[in-house]
Amino acid sequence: MSIAEIRSHSLQRRRTARNRNLAGWLFIAPVMFGVLAFQIGPVLVSLFVSMTDWSGFTAPKFIGLKNYTTMFTVDADFWHSLAITAVFTVFLVFFSISIGILLALLCNQKVVGVGLFRVAFFTPVVTNVVAIGFVWFWMFEPNSGLINASLAQVGITGPLWLARPVSALVAVIIVSVWQGVGYPMIIVLSGLQAIPASYHEAAMIDGASAWQRFWWITLPLLTPTIFFLIIWQVISSFQVFGLIYVMTSGGPANATNVLIFQIYQAAFSQGRLGYAAAMGWILFLIVGLFTAVQWGLEKRWVFYDE
Amino acid sequence: MRLLKRTVPAFQEAQPPANRQRKKPFPKRQIITYAALIVVGLVLVLPMIWMISASLKPESEVLETPPNFFPSQLRLDNYANAWSRIAPYFWNSIKLAAINISFLLLFASLAAYAFARIEFRGKNVAFALLLATAMLPGIVYLIPQYIIFRDIGWIDTYYPLWVPRVLTPVFGTFLLRQAFKGIPKELEEAAVLDGCSLFSTYWRIMLPQVKPALAAVAVLTFMESWNDLFGPLIFLNSNELQTMPVALALFHGEYFTQTSLLMAAATLTVIPPLALFLLTQKYFIQGTVMSGMKG
């Protein structure tokens, strides 16, 4: 090969590389534009907004970190809301993942027609939150609602549910678990089916009971799945809005006023955009911090079958 | 699809373990399994059965105690009644979903193809950036979005309900990228040898290969668009523009003072996503698992 040939060859290669770069960026241009214009850009803007006093109608007034200091030192509602969010999240994460595992184990039984049940178990996930919120609202009605009326049949006087602080929070958690549990179920199911049958066979030959096999084989091998689910469920618990909006509007007496609902009200009912943005950032930081801590703790309890 | 099947073992049909030395399936155990499946299944679908039952009752029977699941007569006119109120919002929701699905499939598949098959500088950074945005809680960017859309005159139009969504298709891109990666390279190389441009390779050769994944993304997008509550609540003011679920939330006190009618309207709101799910459950669940498993 002559020098000229090599030169023209490498030139051509450089040109194709440049073309490929251009083509690649053209293909992803719409999405990259969207991410910058509608997500990353606005997130940065919201950091600025969080340092202003702004109703959205007059010019924003820069006040530094005052929104944040108000939130943590003066605003009792904010602390209350944080506490409610924490309780809500802990219960939702615990119940939806543990019940999700149980449902997945049940759906993993090799019986005829089990696929039908899988579908049935998953349907609450796709139901519309407004519609189903109304149904549950009515089911929780203290006198004629399905739940208390059924309890009355067996001689139990049910609680006043949505009319009382603690029971309202319990009710919202119940509905959230009901609606969400199909997702962890499906994810755990796919985790279960990835476990090689030979592991169970070997354990059975050694005389391990069903419980021992679950505890020593299934559960450790599911830890990566559970790890993922905890992170996912925490992020989504912080954003449960629809059910609260339809069923309780944050009440009674702020008992179900989770952070996202508080933010929504501050921004869109009270016109306190700056303060709402600051609370949004706190929510963001909490979720981010939690995820980081989970990643840090991962090695301690997550087992990878390599 | 084969790739999806391989990565999502949950939805391969349960195969009886071959040559496993096992006693005959224990009938008692099977009975317990079925009993548990039925009880759990009933509990999970009960609210929906209750909703449908109430939607078919005469109003006088709705608040009866003890509760009764079976109406004495089927009042289908409840549906006619509820539909006459809610139909315009139904069409609004359908229209929005159609716009969302078509544009999202286009932009997501374009990006997905590049991420799967084109070697270009900055690809990994761009992809990581895209995935990272899945972590952002919506509320953090919704407030500035609201201000921006207000300033460019988008409030009370449909633009805020589809433009941001179709241009930020994180899960769609991820899913389609996986699907493109599963297509044999030879197919593309043949197209290139035939002088196909990159774009027509994508459009004419590759896109038809990933139809199942496109279907999965379309269904997921429909659900997202249909069930969106925040968007219409924040960005729309005019009643006549509202989507079906949000109209139900906002106007129920005015339109549906009777519980039976409210339940009929609720059923009508649940039916489209539910029917779509039942028709496409394989794709839907595979899509859900895939988009979740990205971690």
Interface residues (C-beta under 8 A of the other chain):
Chain A: R20 N21 L22 A23 G24 W25 F27 I28 P30 V31 M32 F33 G34 V35 A37 F38 Q39 I40 G41 P42 V43 V45 S46 V49 G56 L103 L106 C107 N108 Q109 K110 V111 V114 G115 F117 V119 A120 F121 F122 T123 P124 V126 T127 N128 V129 V130 A131 I132 G133 F134 V135 W136 W138 M139 N143 S144 L146 A149 S150 A152 Q153 W178 V181 Y183 I186 I187 L189 S190 L192 Q193 A194 A197 E201 F228 W232 I235 F238 Q239 F241 G242 Y245 V246 I260 I263 Y264 A267 F268 L273 A276 A277 G280 W281 L283 F284 V287 G288 T291
Chain B: V8 P9 A10 F11 Q12 E13 A14 P16 P17 R20 P25 Q30 T33 Y34 A36 L37 V40 G41 L44 V45 P47 M48 W50 M51 A54 L63 E64 T65 P66 P67 F107 A108 L110 A111 Y113 A114 F115 I118 E119 F120 R121 G122 K123 A126 L129 L130 T133 M135 L136 P137 G138 I139 V140 Y141 L142 I143 P144 Q145 Y146 I147 I148 R150 V163 P164 V166 L167 T168 P169 T173 L198 Y202 M223 W226 N227 L229 F230 L233 I234 P245 V246 L248 A249 H252 T259 L262 M263 A265 A266 T267 T269 V270 P273 L274 L276 F277 L278 Q281 F284 I285 T288 V289 G292 M293 G295
